[in-house]
């Protein structure tokens, strides 16, 4: 099963000061990448199913 996104090293080392220094678009992009990754196929943290997701 995949690792929950909040347990990833990138999410654990992210500080509030870093987020406050970002623009809205940069913060949105960062959080989207940390949560969903860069690839087309994403692992569901609940059931572990791997499939393609689309961001709207």
Beta strands, then each sheet from edge to edge (+ up, - down):
strand 1: 41-43
strand 2: 50-52
sheet 1: 1+ 2-
end
